């Protein structure tokens, strides 16, 4: 894994850290490839039961595309009559967001600072966002004459509604942490000095939980957002049958009857 993204797995928790603090954790090509590979590795590793996505430093979670690299790529495209620069959406951003949203395990984002553009999209793709009180969010796309990517057009309206999402996309502005919490973007708002510990605590609690049930919950929420009640009820039936057959469900029932805390196996 490149130094621009750090990857570590301990006790079922994969911690992925965007590590370009001097560049506000902006995504150059190396970082995008490394982040894609890290997220996909976590998604496919049976030993990983939860993921914590965070970033180095205290200024930024991720400000999106590295514009210094981007402007050079655009100049090269103009010179050679190509459109390779924007292929980063299909090659990097889309696979990152799909892996975060579709992996059968919970993802926690520890948002330590500015999350803008694709960085905002990465945070929204997580299942749970622990946000420092000094953090902020910005769609930023229209500010550089671009449209939404990194799943923002799908995730943001589902969290705050189409009208508010349209407002933030058409008129990009800095959304402070408290407003993000009030809108439902931040699940938990904490003092900046407590962010790392709190985000890890949430992620480790999920890593110790009933993994099969969490996977089913993620799947049911995504399915229900795009299907009728009747279809969603039928799908819940399928997922509940799967969860009911898991070892963790048996462990939970026995622990409940014994009045003891369950010790889940993640299967």
N, C-alpha and C positions, 0 to 999 in steps of 0.2 A: 504494500500500500504506500502511495506517495506521502511525503511529509505534509502535503497540503491538506490531507485528511488522515486523522488518526483513528485506529480501529482496535478495540480491545473487548474480549469476552471474559467475564468472570461471573460464576454462579448463575448462569443462565441469562445474564444481561449483557447485550452488546452495546457498548458505548461508542458512538461515532461522533468525532469532533472535527468540525471544519476549522482548519488551522492556518489561516492567513490573517492574523490579527492586524498586521501592519497595513493590509489592504482592505480593512473593514470586512474581512472574510468574503471578498468578492470572488466570483467564480471565473477563473481562467480555465483554459482547456484541461490542464493537468488536474485541477481541483474537481472539475465536472466529471472527468473519467474516474477519478479516485472515489468520489462520493457515490457515483452510480455503482461502481464495483463493490463498495463497502455495504451499501444498502441491499444490493442483490445477494451478497454473501450472507448477510444476517437473515434475509428472508429464506434462504435455502438451507440454513444450518439448523438441524434438528435440536442441537444443544442450546440454541438461542430461544428463550421464551418471552423476551421483551427487548425493546430497543430504546435507547436514549440518544436522541439527536441533539447535539449542542454545539457550541463554538468557543474558540479560544478568545481571551481578552475580555474587556468589559464595555467596549464601545458598540460592537455590532454582532448580531447573530449571523446575518449574511445580507449584503446589500444588493445581491443579484449579480447580473453579468458584470464582469470586469471590463469597463468601457475603454480602458487603455488598450487592451488586447483587441477588443471588438472593433475599434475604429481602424486599427491596422488591417484587420481581416476584411472590413468593408472596402478599404482602399485597394486591397489585392483583388477582390471580386470585381470592382470597377475596371481595374487594369486588364483583367483577363476575361471579362464578360461572363463571370460565373455568379452563382448564388449560394456558394458553399457556407457562408457565414451563418445563415439562418437554419442550416441543417442541424445546428446544435439543439434545436427544440426536439427533433425526432431522435437524435443520437444520444442526447444526455438528459435534458429536463424531463421529457415524457417518461423514459424508463425509471428515473429516480422517483418521480411522483407515483407512478403505478406500483412500484415495489413498496413504497411506504404505505400506500392506501390499501393494497391488495394482500400484503403478507398476512398469514394467519396467526398473527401475534401482535400485541399492542405496541404502539409507538408513542413515546413521550418526547415532546420538544421542550428543551430548556432554553427559553428565549432570553438572552442576556443583554441585548442591546437592540440596535436598529435591525429590523427585518423588512427588506424592501424588494419589490419585484419578485424574482424567482425565490429569494430568501423568504419572502412572505408566503409564497406558494408552498415551500417546503414545510414551514411551520403549520400551515393550514392542512397539509396532508397528514400530519400526525393525528393520533386519536385523542391526545390530551396535551394541553399547552400550559406549562408552568412559566410564568412571565415575571421578570424583574420589574419593579416599580419604576425603573429608569428606562425601560425599553420603549420602543415605538414601532409602528407599522406604517408602511406606505406602499400603495399599489404601484406607483411610479411609472408604469408602462407608457401612458399617454404623454407623460412629461418628456419622453424621448421619442415621441411619435411612433410608438409601437402598440400593439394590442396585447391582451392578456395571454400569458402562457403559464406553464408549471401548474396547471390545473386550477388556477384562481377563478376562472369563469365557472367552474363546477363546484368548488368548495366554498367560496365566499358567499354566494347567494344562499346556500344551504344553511349557513351559520347565521347570517344577519338579514336575509331576505333580498329579493331582486332589486327593490328600489334603493336601499342603502348601498348595495354592492355597485349598482350603476353609478351612484353618486361618487363613490370612492374611486371608481375606475375612470370616469369622465373628468373628475376634478381631483387629481391626486393631492394628498396632503398628509402631513404627519399625524398619525393617530396615536395619541399618548396611551400609556399602559392602562390608566384608569378607564378611559373611554373604551378601549379594547375589551376590558373586563366587563364593563356595563353592556356592551353590545353582544357579548357571548363569545368573542374570539379567544380571550384568555380564560382558561378554566380555573386557574389559581394565580393570584397576584401576591408576590412576596417581596420583601426588601431585597435590594440588589445583592447585599452581602450574604443572603440566605439562599440565593437562587440555586447554586450548584448542589448544595446539600439537599434542598427540598426536591429538586428535579430528580436527583438520584434516588431519594427515598420513595417517591411515587413510582419510579421505574422498577425499583427492586421489589416493591410490594406486588406489582403486576407480574414480575418475573417469577415470583413465588406462588402465583395464583393458578386457577384452573385454566390452563392454556387452551384446551379444546373448546371450552365455553366462551372464552374471549374471542377465539377465531370465529365461532358461530355468531357472536354478537356483532363483530365487525361486518360479517357477510350479510347478516339480516338487516342491519342499518343501511348498507349500500343498496341492497335489493329493494327494501321498502321505499326508498327515495324515488324509485323509478317504476314501481308496479302498483297495481290496484290492491285494495284491501284483501280481496279474495285470493289473489295470487300470493300476497305476502303471508296470509294465514297458512296457505298450503306450504309455502317455503319454510315458515317457522316450524311446521310439523316435521319436515325433513331434518331440519337442523336440531330440533329438540331430541329427535330419535338418536341422532349422532351423539349429542352431548350426553344423553342418558345412558349410552353404552360405554362411555369413557370410564377409565379407572378412577379418575378424579371425582366423578359423581358418586361412585360407590364409597370412596374415602370420605367425601363430605357428609353423606348420610350417616355413616357409622360414627363419625366424629360428632355430629349433631346429637345422636342418641346417647353417646357417651359423655356429652357435655365437655368435649375437648376441642381445641383448635385443630382444624385439618392440616395435614402436611401433604400438599399436592405433589404429584409426580410429573404433571404436565402432559399426561396422555390418557 
